[in-house]
């Protein structure tokens, strides 16, 4: 990404899981709550971490495939999804945590840019996690994966965020940890940051050159230095 592109940024959108919060332990716990209710084996954290990305429905399908469980009529999928949602809402961030430096970064950027979250986690669950993390008050909007056809790498949620924040997509910086974030940003025409932490496979899709940041402090310092006047 051309560094000069950052001079035109007017708003920032963040991925949630793996970018703002390490919520894998909570995702694993919510999944296992449903599996246990159904009398099925539990997933270990390392395995479940590799299933994150694409929202809870895909997470559940990956779990069922891992355990070799057929669900031709989708009844088990529906049951597990309801259990997952219930467990997440009951304990949004009981076992996970906000990544080090994220709270300071978000608070610092909030004074300069309007902020949003663009995630494949359903909006209701995303807002619950952000609330538990203490980050929700800083977000002007939260765009979750409520429809399968709008999940990243679809650009739909980024277009919605740009419209809500009253900026052009090229003025909206997407910050994420996975190839889905990079692909969604490219499709939307948004500049994109690939963070040096999180769950995503950090292999770059062909033709995408993100800005790599090693820490939240680096992102904060660079973006604030490019904006002389607070909003």
N, C-alpha and C positions, 0 to 999 in steps of 0.2 A: 504494500500500500504506500502510495506517495505520502510522505509526511505532511505535505502542504494540505492534504485533504482534511487533516484534523483542524485546520484553521477555520473551516466552514461548518464544524459541528455545532448544532444548537440544542441537541437533546441526546440522551443516552438510554438505551434499552439493555437490560441484563437478563441473561438466562438465570434460572433459579438453582436447581439441583446441580451441584458440582461447580457452580460459579460463585454464588453468594453463600450457600450453606452446604455443609457436608451432611446431607440428610439420608445417606445410604443406610445407616443403622435403623432409622425410623421407617424407611421404605421396606426394608427387610422384615422388620417387626410387624408391620401392617400386613404384608404378604403372608407371613407365617401365621398370623392370627386366623386368617381365612383358611389356610391349608389345614391348620389344626382342627378348626370347626368341621371341616369336611373329612376328617380322619386321614389326612394325607401327610406325607413326610415334610419336614421343614427344610428350608434352604439355608445354607450357611452364608455369612455376610459377604465373603469374598466372591462367591458365585453370584449372589443377588446383585452385587455392585456392577457386575458385568452385564446385567440385564437392564440397567437403568438407561433411559433414553427412548422416547417414543410414547411416553405416558403409561398409566397403570394398566390399560387393556393389553398393550403389547408386553409389558412386564409379566402379566399373568399368563399370556400365551407362551412366552418363553419358558416360564416355570413349568407349565403343563408339558411342554415338549421335552424339557430336560428330564422330567420324571416319567416320560413315556405314557402320559395319561391322555386318552382320547376323550373328546368332548364334542361329539358330532352335532348335538342339538344346541350347544351353547349355554345349557342350564348351569353347569359348573362355573363357567366363565362369569355369568351374571352374579352368581352367589359369591364368588371370590371377590368380584369388584365391589359389591356392596359391603362386604366385610372389610375390604381395604379402605374404602372411604370412611366407614365408621371408626376404624382404628386410627386413621390419620387425624380425623377431626377430634378424637378424644385425646390424642397425644401428638400434636403436630411436630414437635422437636424435642421429644423427651430424651432421646439417646444421641442425637446428632448435635451439631453446633455450627455457629457462624464461623466461617474461616477467619483466621487471624488477619487483622487489618481491614476487614470488610466494613465494619461499623464506622471506623474513622473515614474510610474512603467514601462511603455513601453519604455520610453527614457533610463531608467537605464538598463533594460534587453537587449536593442538593442546594448549596448556596449559590451555585453558578449555572446549573443546567436543570431543566425538568427531567425527571427520571421515570422510567417505566420498567416493568418486568414482562418479558415475553418467554413463556415456558410451555412445555408440553404437559405439564401437570394441570389437571382441571382447575379452573379459576377459583372455585370454592376452597379447594384444598391448598392451592397456592397462597391465597390470602390468609388462611389459617397458619401456614408455615411462616409466612412473612410476619404475621402478628406475633407469633411466638418468638421469632428472631429479633423483634424490636425494629424491623426495617419497614414495616408497612406505612408508617406515617410519612416516610420520605418519598413514597411512590405516587406519582400523579395518576397512574393507571396500572392495572394488572391484566394481562391478556393471556389467558390459559388455554389449554388444549381441550376445548369442550366439544369440538367436532373433528372426526377423524380426517376429513379432507383439508383441515386447516392446521394440522400438526406440522411443525418444522420437519423437513426442509421446505415446506410450503412457505411462501412469503406473506401469507394472509395476515398473520398476527402482527408482523412488522408494518405492513401497510396500515392496519388498524391503529397501531401505536403512533405512527407518524401523524395520522389524521387527528387522533385525540390530542396530541401534543402540538398540533398546528405547525408542523415542520414538513419539509419535503423529505422523502426517504433518503436522499443523498446527504441530508443534514442530520440524520439519526445514526448514531454509532451503536452497533450491536456488539455486546461483550458476552462471550460464551466460551465453552470448553470442548465443544464437539464439532464433528464435521457437519452435523445437522444445522448447527448455528451458522457455520460458514456458508453452507449452501443456501440457507434461507436468506442470509444477508446478500449474497450475490444475486439471487432471484429478485430481491426487493430493490436492489441498487443501493444498499446501505454499506458504508465502510464497516469493517469488522475487526475486532480484537480477539485473539486467541490467548486465553490465560494459561499460565504455566502450572496450573493445578487442576483438580477436578477429575471427572470420570471418563471423559471422552477420549477416543483414540485420536492422538494428535497428529496422525498422518494427514497431510493436506490434500484435499480434493484438487485435481488438476485445474490449473488456471486461476487459483485463488491465492492471493498474497496478503494474509492478514498482518496486522500489527501484533507482534508478540510482546506480552508483558509478563514479567517474572513475579510481580507482587502487586497487591492493591495499592500500595504506596506509590509505586511507579506510575500507575494509571492516574491516580489523583494528582500527583505533582505535574505530570505532563499536560493534563487537560486544564487544570487551573491556571497554569502558566500561559496558556494560549487564550485565555479569556480575561481581559483586564477589568471588565465591569461585571459585578454580580447582577443576576437578573432581578 
